[in-house]
Amino acid sequence: SYRRSSLDRRAVVTAAELELTAGDPATVQAELKKRIAKRNATQPLELPNSGSIFRNPPGDHAARLIDAAGCKGWHWGGAEVSDKHANFIVNRGGATCADVLALADRVRAAVKEKFGVELELEVHVLA
């Protein structure tokens, strides 16, 4: 969970060891195809992005708030709030870290003004 973890918030996980239970290969493959299709239908994977830009606030979804605040399609430099999923900022070409962060600040301000909700970045900025 991104809300609770025994890891330091600044930690970067570079490897993990998993213990998995074996399943029927055909069933596992069918489930995998279903999940990939859903992800492709709901996330802007055709453009570079960092995944969800904001954490979901308790009891709501950041994407719903961003969409309802009218931010879909907003852009700053080469960065744009995805029309496919409002909680993704995509790189339309030439976007810099500064572009993405400036756009995220505009989105955060719009959501705060409309709903009184303070969105928190989910991504950790390293630069």
C-alpha positions in Angstrom: 0.0 0.0 0.0 1.3 3.5 -0.7 -0.3 4.7 2.5 1.6 2.4 4.8 4.9 0.7 4.3 7.8 -0.5 6.4 10.1 1.1 3.8 11.5 4.6 4.0 9.5 6.8 1.7 12.6 7.8 -0.2 13.7 4.2 -0.8 13.9 2.9 -4.3 13.3 -0.9 -4.7 15.6 -2.3 -7.3 14.9 -6.0 -6.7 12.4 -8.3 -5.0 12.0 -12.0 -4.3 8.4 -13.3 -4.6 6.9 -16.6 -3.3 4.1 -17.5 -5.8 1.7 -20.4 -5.9 1.6 -22.4 -9.1 -1.6 -22.2 -11.1 -3.1 -23.7 -14.2 -1.1 -22.1 -17.1 -4.2 -21.6 -19.3 -6.1 -20.0 -16.5 -3.1 -17.7 -15.6 -2.6 -16.8 -19.2 -6.3 -15.9 -19.7 -6.3 -13.8 -16.5 -3.1 -12.0 -17.6 -4.6 -11.2 -21.1 -7.8 -9.8 -19.4 -5.8 -7.6 -17.1 -3.5 -6.3 -19.9 -6.5 -5.5 -22.1 -8.1 -3.6 -19.2 -4.9 -1.6 -18.6 -4.5 -0.8 -22.3 -8.1 0.4 -22.4 -7.9 2.7 -19.4 -4.3 3.9 -19.3 -2.4 6.1 -21.9 0.3 3.5 -22.5 0.9 4.7 -26.0 2.7 7.9 -24.7 5.5 8.3 -22.2 4.3 8.9 -18.7 5.2 8.2 -15.1 1.9 6.4 -14.2 -0.5 7.9 -11.7 0.8 11.4 -10.8 -1.3 11.9 -7.6 -2.2 9.6 -4.7 -5.9 8.9 -4.3 -7.2 10.9 -1.4 -9.1 8.9 1.3 -12.6 8.0 0.0 -12.2 9.3 -3.5 -10.1 8.9 -6.7 -7.7 11.6 -7.9 -8.7 10.9 -11.5 -12.4 11.6 -10.8 -11.5 14.9 -9.1 -9.1 16.0 -11.8 -11.7 15.2 -14.5 -14.5 16.9 -12.6 -12.3 20.0 -12.2 -12.1 20.2 -16.0 -8.3 19.5 -16.2 -8.3 16.7 -18.9 -6.5 18.0 -21.9 -4.7 20.8 -20.1 -1.1 21.1 -21.2 2.1 22.9 -20.2 5.0 22.7 -22.6 5.1 19.1 -23.9 3.2 17.8 -20.9 -0.5 17.1 -21.0 -3.2 15.7 -18.7 -4.3 12.6 -20.5 -7.8 12.4 -22.1 -7.7 8.7 -21.4 -7.0 8.8 -17.7 -7.0 12.1 -15.9 -4.5 11.0 -13.2 -1.8 10.5 -15.9 0.4 13.3 -17.3 1.8 12.3 -20.6 4.7 13.6 -22.7 3.4 14.8 -26.0 6.9 15.5 -27.1 9.7 17.4 -25.5 8.2 17.7 -22.0 10.7 18.5 -19.3 10.5 17.7 -15.6 9.7 21.4 -15.0 6.7 21.1 -17.5 5.3 18.1 -15.7 5.6 19.6 -12.3 4.2 23.0 -13.4 1.2 21.2 -14.9 0.8 19.1 -11.8 0.8 22.3 -9.7 -2.0 23.8 -11.9 -4.1 20.6 -11.6 -3.6 20.5 -7.8 -4.7 24.1 -7.5 -7.8 23.5 -9.7 -8.8 20.5 -7.6 -8.2 22.4 -4.3 -10.2 25.4 -5.5 -13.2 23.3 -6.7 -13.3 20.5 -4.1 -11.1 21.7 -1.2 -9.0 18.5 -1.6 -5.2 18.8 -1.5 -3.8 16.2 -3.9 -0.4 14.7 -3.0 2.1 13.6 -5.6 2.4 9.9 -5.9 5.6 10.1 -7.9 8.9 10.9 -6.2 10.9 13.5 -8.0 14.6 12.7 -8.1 15.8 15.6 -10.2 
